[in-house]
């Protein structure tokens, strides 16, 4: 099983849009979306945004 590592402040892409990691609790990643809301996702549902320009 692949292990995902997300750090606070990291830019990510979620099913709800782009945002920034504010906390990581086990497999649950808390993301502040660009829309202003905060959501929690399983780490498998989000991806690193480093490849975006």
Phi and psi restraints in degrees (range 20) as a CNS / XPLOR table:
assign (resid 1 and name C) (resid 2 and name N)
       (resid 2 and name CA) (resid 2 and name C) 1.0 -70.4 20.0 2
assign (resid 2 and name N) (resid 2 and name CA)
       (resid 2 and name C) (resid 3 and name N) 1.0 139.9 20.0 2
assign (resid 2 and name C) (resid 3 and name N)
       (resid 3 and name CA) (resid 3 and name C) 1.0 -105.1 20.0 2
assign (resid 3 and name N) (resid 3 and name CA)
       (resid 3 and name C) (resid 4 and name N) 1.0 128.1 20.0 2
assign (resid 3 and name C) (resid 4 and name N)
       (resid 4 and name CA) (resid 4 and name C) 1.0 -100.0 20.0 2
assign (resid 4 and name N) (resid 4 and name CA)
       (resid 4 and name C) (resid 5 and name N) 1.0 137.5 20.0 2
assign (resid 4 and name C) (resid 5 and name N)
       (resid 5 and name CA) (resid 5 and name C) 1.0 -123.0 20.0 2
assign (resid 5 and name N) (resid 5 and name CA)
       (resid 5 and name C) (resid 6 and name N) 1.0 118.0 20.0 2
assign (resid 5 and name C) (resid 6 and name N)
       (resid 6 and name CA) (resid 6 and name C) 1.0 -121.0 20.0 2
assign (resid 6 and name N) (resid 6 and name CA)
       (resid 6 and name C) (resid 7 and name N) 1.0 135.8 20.0 2
assign (resid 6 and name C) (resid 7 and name N)
       (resid 7 and name CA) (resid 7 and name C) 1.0 -109.9 20.0 2
assign (resid 7 and name N) (resid 7 and name CA)
       (resid 7 and name C) (resid 8 and name N) 1.0 150.7 20.0 2
assign (resid 7 and name C) (resid 8 and name N)
       (resid 8 and name CA) (resid 8 and name C) 1.0 -57.1 20.0 2
assign (resid 8 and name N) (resid 8 and name CA)
       (resid 8 and name C) (resid 9 and name N) 1.0 135.4 20.0 2
assign (resid 8 and name C) (resid 9 and name N)
       (resid 9 and name CA) (resid 9 and name C) 1.0 89.3 20.0 2
assign (resid 9 and name N) (resid 9 and name CA)
       (resid 9 and name C) (resid 10 and name N) 1.0 -9.7 20.0 2
assign (resid 9 and name C) (resid 10 and name N)
       (resid 10 and name CA) (resid 10 and name C) 1.0 -72.4 20.0 2
assign (resid 10 and name N) (resid 10 and name CA)
       (resid 10 and name C) (resid 11 and name N) 1.0 137.8 20.0 2
assign (resid 10 and name C) (resid 11 and name N)
       (resid 11 and name CA) (resid 11 and name C) 1.0 -81.0 20.0 2
assign (resid 11 and name N) (resid 11 and name CA)
       (resid 11 and name C) (resid 12 and name N) 1.0 133.0 20.0 2
assign (resid 11 and name C) (resid 12 and name N)
       (resid 12 and name CA) (resid 12 and name C) 1.0 -137.2 20.0 2
assign (resid 12 and name N) (resid 12 and name CA)
       (resid 12 and name C) (resid 13 and name N) 1.0 164.8 20.0 2
assign (resid 12 and name C) (resid 13 and name N)
       (resid 13 and name CA) (resid 13 and name C) 1.0 -114.0 20.0 2
assign (resid 13 and name N) (resid 13 and name CA)
       (resid 13 and name C) (resid 14 and name N) 1.0 125.7 20.0 2
assign (resid 13 and name C) (resid 14 and name N)
       (resid 14 and name CA) (resid 14 and name C) 1.0 -114.0 20.0 2
assign (resid 14 and name N) (resid 14 and name CA)
       (resid 14 and name C) (resid 15 and name N) 1.0 170.5 20.0 2
assign (resid 14 and name C) (resid 15 and name N)
       (resid 15 and name CA) (resid 15 and name C) 1.0 -60.2 20.0 2
assign (resid 15 and name N) (resid 15 and name CA)
       (resid 15 and name C) (resid 16 and name N) 1.0 -20.3 20.0 2
assign (resid 15 and name C) (resid 16 and name N)
       (resid 16 and name CA) (resid 16 and name C) 1.0 -100.1 20.0 2
assign (resid 16 and name N) (resid 16 and name CA)
       (resid 16 and name C) (resid 17 and name N) 1.0 2.3 20.0 2
assign (resid 16 and name C) (resid 17 and name N)
       (resid 17 and name CA) (resid 17 and name C) 1.0 125.3 20.0 2
assign (resid 17 and name N) (resid 17 and name CA)
       (resid 17 and name C) (resid 18 and name N) 1.0 -172.0 20.0 2
assign (resid 17 and name C) (resid 18 and name N)
       (resid 18 and name CA) (resid 18 and name C) 1.0 -85.6 20.0 2
assign (resid 18 and name N) (resid 18 and name CA)
       (resid 18 and name C) (resid 19 and name N) 1.0 155.1 20.0 2
assign (resid 18 and name C) (resid 19 and name N)
       (resid 19 and name CA) (resid 19 and name C) 1.0 -169.8 20.0 2
assign (resid 19 and name N) (resid 19 and name CA)
       (resid 19 and name C) (resid 20 and name N) 1.0 -167.4 20.0 2
assign (resid 19 and name C) (resid 20 and name N)
       (resid 20 and name CA) (resid 20 and name C) 1.0 -128.4 20.0 2
assign (resid 20 and name N) (resid 20 and name CA)
       (resid 20 and name C) (resid 21 and name N) 1.0 134.8 20.0 2
assign (resid 20 and name C) (resid 21 and name N)
       (resid 21 and name CA) (resid 21 and name C) 1.0 -67.5 20.0 2
assign (resid 21 and name N) (resid 21 and name CA)
       (resid 21 and name C) (resid 22 and name N) 1.0 128.2 20.0 2
assign (resid 21 and name C) (resid 22 and name N)
       (resid 22 and name CA) (resid 22 and name C) 1.0 -109.9 20.0 2
assign (resid 22 and name N) (resid 22 and name CA)
       (resid 22 and name C) (resid 23 and name N) 1.0 -19.5 20.0 2
assign (resid 22 and name C) (resid 23 and name N)
       (resid 23 and name CA) (resid 23 and name C) 1.0 -165.5 20.0 2
assign (resid 23 and name N) (resid 23 and name CA)
       (resid 23 and name C) (resid 24 and name N) 1.0 154.2 20.0 2
assign (resid 23 and name C) (resid 24 and name N)
       (resid 24 and name CA) (resid 24 and name C) 1.0 -134.5 20.0 2
assign (resid 24 and name N) (resid 24 and name CA)
       (resid 24 and name C) (resid 25 and name N) 1.0 117.0 20.0 2
assign (resid 24 and name C) (resid 25 and name N)
       (resid 25 and name CA) (resid 25 and name C) 1.0 -120.8 20.0 2
assign (resid 25 and name N) (resid 25 and name CA)
       (resid 25 and name C) (resid 26 and name N) 1.0 99.1 20.0 2
assign (resid 25 and name C) (resid 26 and name N)
       (resid 26 and name CA) (resid 26 and name C) 1.0 61.1 20.0 2
assign (resid 26 and name N) (resid 26 and name CA)
       (resid 26 and name C) (resid 27 and name N) 1.0 -122.7 20.0 2
assign (resid 26 and name C) (resid 27 and name N)
       (resid 27 and name CA) (resid 27 and name C) 1.0 -89.7 20.0 2
assign (resid 27 and name N) (resid 27 and name CA)
       (resid 27 and name C) (resid 28 and name N) 1.0 -1.9 20.0 2
assign (resid 27 and name C) (resid 28 and name N)
       (resid 28 and name CA) (resid 28 and name C) 1.0 -99.5 20.0 2
assign (resid 28 and name N) (resid 28 and name CA)
       (resid 28 and name C) (resid 29 and name N) 1.0 127.5 20.0 2
assign (resid 28 and name C) (resid 29 and name N)
       (resid 29 and name CA) (resid 29 and name C) 1.0 -114.2 20.0 2
assign (resid 29 and name N) (resid 29 and name CA)
       (resid 29 and name C) (resid 30 and name N) 1.0 124.2 20.0 2
assign (resid 29 and name C) (resid 30 and name N)
       (resid 30 and name CA) (resid 30 and name C) 1.0 -93.5 20.0 2
assign (resid 30 and name N) (resid 30 and name CA)
       (resid 30 and name C) (resid 31 and name N) 1.0 124.4 20.0 2
assign (resid 30 and name C) (resid 31 and name N)
       (resid 31 and name CA) (resid 31 and name C) 1.0 -124.3 20.0 2
assign (resid 31 and name N) (resid 31 and name CA)
       (resid 31 and name C) (resid 32 and name N) 1.0 131.1 20.0 2
assign (resid 31 and name C) (resid 32 and name N)
       (resid 32 and name CA) (resid 32 and name C) 1.0 -91.4 20.0 2
assign (resid 32 and name N) (resid 32 and name CA)
       (resid 32 and name C) (resid 33 and name N) 1.0 110.0 20.0 2
assign (resid 32 and name C) (resid 33 and name N)
       (resid 33 and name CA) (resid 33 and name C) 1.0 -72.7 20.0 2
assign (resid 33 and name N) (resid 33 and name CA)
       (resid 33 and name C) (resid 34 and name N) 1.0 155.9 20.0 2
assign (resid 33 and name C) (resid 34 and name N)
       (resid 34 and name CA) (resid 34 and name C) 1.0 -60.2 20.0 2
assign (resid 34 and name N) (resid 34 and name CA)
       (resid 34 and name C) (resid 35 and name N) 1.0 -21.3 20.0 2
assign (resid 34 and name C) (resid 35 and name N)
       (resid 35 and name CA) (resid 35 and name C) 1.0 -74.9 20.0 2
assign (resid 35 and name N) (resid 35 and name CA)
       (resid 35 and name C) (resid 36 and name N) 1.0 -12.5 20.0 2
assign (resid 35 and name C) (resid 36 and name N)
       (resid 36 and name CA) (resid 36 and name C) 1.0 105.9 20.0 2
assign (resid 36 and name N) (resid 36 and name CA)
       (resid 36 and name C) (resid 37 and name N) 1.0 -15.2 20.0 2
assign (resid 36 and name C) (resid 37 and name N)
       (resid 37 and name CA) (resid 37 and name C) 1.0 -85.4 20.0 2
assign (resid 37 and name N) (resid 37 and name CA)
       (resid 37 and name C) (resid 38 and name N) 1.0 162.2 20.0 2
assign (resid 37 and name C) (resid 38 and name N)
       (resid 38 and name CA) (resid 38 and name C) 1.0 -117.8 20.0 2
assign (resid 38 and name N) (resid 38 and name CA)
       (resid 38 and name C) (resid 39 and name N) 1.0 130.0 20.0 2
assign (resid 38 and name C) (resid 39 and name N)
       (resid 39 and name CA) (resid 39 and name C) 1.0 -131.4 20.0 2
assign (resid 39 and name N) (resid 39 and name CA)
       (resid 39 and name C) (resid 40 and name N) 1.0 158.2 20.0 2
assign (resid 39 and name C) (resid 40 and name N)
       (resid 40 and name CA) (resid 40 and name C) 1.0 -116.2 20.0 2
assign (resid 40 and name N) (resid 40 and name CA)
       (resid 40 and name C) (resid 41 and name N) 1.0 133.2 20.0 2
assign (resid 40 and name C) (resid 41 and name N)
       (resid 41 and name CA) (resid 41 and name C) 1.0 -130.9 20.0 2
assign (resid 41 and name N) (resid 41 and name CA)
       (resid 41 and name C) (resid 42 and name N) 1.0 149.9 20.0 2
assign (resid 41 and name C) (resid 42 and name N)
       (resid 42 and name CA) (resid 42 and name C) 1.0 -64.9 20.0 2
assign (resid 42 and name N) (resid 42 and name CA)
       (resid 42 and name C) (resid 43 and name N) 1.0 145.2 20.0 2
assign (resid 42 and name C) (resid 43 and name N)
       (resid 43 and name CA) (resid 43 and name C) 1.0 -58.5 20.0 2
assign (resid 43 and name N) (resid 43 and name CA)
       (resid 43 and name C) (resid 44 and name N) 1.0 -27.0 20.0 2
assign (resid 43 and name C) (resid 44 and name N)
       (resid 44 and name CA) (resid 44 and name C) 1.0 -71.1 20.0 2
assign (resid 44 and name N) (resid 44 and name CA)
       (resid 44 and name C) (resid 45 and name N) 1.0 -14.7 20.0 2
assign (resid 44 and name C) (resid 45 and name N)
       (resid 45 and name CA) (resid 45 and name C) 1.0 -91.6 20.0 2
assign (resid 45 and name N) (resid 45 and name CA)
       (resid 45 and name C) (resid 46 and name N) 1.0 -7.0 20.0 2
assign (resid 45 and name C) (resid 46 and name N)
       (resid 46 and name CA) (resid 46 and name C) 1.0 -122.4 20.0 2
assign (resid 46 and name N) (resid 46 and name CA)
       (resid 46 and name C) (resid 47 and name N) 1.0 158.7 20.0 2
assign (resid 46 and name C) (resid 47 and name N)
       (resid 47 and name CA) (resid 47 and name C) 1.0 -136.5 20.0 2
assign (resid 47 and name N) (resid 47 and name CA)
       (resid 47 and name C) (resid 48 and name N) 1.0 155.0 20.0 2
assign (resid 47 and name C) (resid 48 and name N)
       (resid 48 and name CA) (resid 48 and name C) 1.0 -62.8 20.0 2
assign (resid 48 and name N) (resid 48 and name CA)
       (resid 48 and name C) (resid 49 and name N) 1.0 143.2 20.0 2
assign (resid 48 and name C) (resid 49 and name N)
       (resid 49 and name CA) (resid 49 and name C) 1.0 -102.8 20.0 2
assign (resid 49 and name N) (resid 49 and name CA)
       (resid 49 and name C) (resid 50 and name N) 1.0 14.6 20.0 2
assign (resid 49 and name C) (resid 50 and name N)
       (resid 50 and name CA) (resid 50 and name C) 1.0 -66.2 20.0 2
assign (resid 50 and name N) (resid 50 and name CA)
       (resid 50 and name C) (resid 51 and name N) 1.0 -23.1 20.0 2
assign (resid 50 and name C) (resid 51 and name N)
       (resid 51 and name CA) (resid 51 and name C) 1.0 -79.8 20.0 2
assign (resid 51 and name N) (resid 51 and name CA)
       (resid 51 and name C) (resid 52 and name N) 1.0 -16.6 20.0 2
assign (resid 51 and name C) (resid 52 and name N)
       (resid 52 and name CA) (resid 52 and name C) 1.0 -77.9 20.0 2
assign (resid 52 and name N) (resid 52 and name CA)
       (resid 52 and name C) (resid 53 and name N) 1.0 139.8 20.0 2
